[in-house]
Amino acid sequence: METKNKKLPVKNAKRIIEETFNWCVNKFGTPLKKGELPDLNISYVRNSDCFGYFCSVDREMTIYPFMIDSKSMLIRSVIHEYTHFLQMPHRKNYRKYTKLEKNFGYDNNPLEVEAYEAELKYYRTCYSYLKNNGIV
């Protein structure tokens, strides 16, 4: 069982994030014709109000490991944000997201609900992969 409220060592968190990202790429691929992927940014900002963020305008996925206190949430956050990349690979897709958020709110935004469901659905498979490869 993982310990709560204990920050993960930076080196471990970085490796888990990168390997989970690679797992997502291999599992889900990319919706872009040229095989492009989002840029992965690991930010060590301590005052973020979220675990991660995907920006379709910049096609950048950011994870904030200092805001996450368990390996499971770190993995789930990467899967969540990668799902947003699959949902909104182009700059124009962000308008759809903001319209849905305006109509449904953040928690009930269908794109957020789908990303949350993806976390839950794929977390164990990804965790097993990471464990079998000595990453977690």
N, C-alpha and C positions, 0 to 999 in steps of 0.2 A: 504494500500500500504506500502511496506517495505521501510525503509530508506536506502539509499546507503551510502557507505563509513563510516559506523558506525559498529564497531566490536561488535559481539555478546558477552554477558557475558559468561565466560568460562563454568560455571555450566550449563547454558542453552544449549550451543553448545554441550557439552558432552552428555547431555541427548537426544538431538535431533539426534545426530550421532548414539548413541547406539540403540535408538528406531527405527530409520530408518533402521539400520542394521538388527534388529529383524524382522521388517516388510518385508525386502527383503528375509530373510531366510524363513519366512512363505509363502510369495508369490511365490518365485521361487525355493525354495528347494536348494539342492546341487547336483552337477553332480557326486559326489564321492560315490562309493558303500558303504563305511562304514559310510556315513552321516557326514563326516568331513567338517568343515567350516574353512574359513581363520581366522587367528588371526586378531583381530581388534586393530589397534594402533592409538591412537589420539596423534598427535605430536604438541607441542606448539612452534615449530620452526617458527620464524618470517620471515626468508629469503628464504623460499621455493619458487621455481618458478612454483609451481602448487598447485591445490586445494587438490589433492589426488593422490595416487599411489597404484597399485596392483603389487606385486611381486610373480609370480607363483613359483619361485625357493624356496622361504621361505614360500609361501602360506600365505602372510601377506598383509593386506589392511591397508593403512595409510591415514588418513585424517588430513589436516592442517587447523584447524578452524581459526587461526589468519590470514590466507590468504583470508578468505571468509567473505563478509560483509552483507550477507542476509540469512535468514532462507531458502529461496527457493534454493539458490546455495549450501547451506550445504546439504540439502536433495538430490538435484540433484547429487552432488558429490558422496554421498554414493551409490546411485543407479548406477551411472556410474562405480565406482570401483567394485561394486558387480557384475555388468555385465561382467567386465573383469575376475572375478573369474569364472563365468559360462563359459566363452569362453576359459579360460586357466587354468584349475584346476591343471594341472600337470606341473612339471618342463620342460618337453619336449615341451610343447605348446608354451613356450616363444620364441623358435627358429622361429616358424611360425610368431609370432608377429614381431620380428625383421626383418625377411625377407620381410614382407608386408610393414613395415615402410621404409625399404631401397628402395623398389620399388615404393611406393606411397607417401612417406613423412608422417609426423605425422597426419596432418589434413585430409588427404585422405586415411589413412590406414583404410581398411574396418572394422577392429575391433574397431577402434576409432569412426567411423561413426555409427556403430551399438550401441555402448555404449552411444553415444550422443542421438541417437534416442530413446533409452530406457529411458534416463532421461526425455525427453520430453513426452513420452508416459505414464509413470507411476508416474510422479511427483504429479499431482493433486490428484490421488487416495491415494497416500501415505500421502500427506499433509492433506487431509480430515480425514484420519485415525488418524493422530497425533493430529489434532485439536479436533476431537471427544473424544480423550482420555486425553485432557488437557495438551498436551506436547508442542504445539505451540500456 
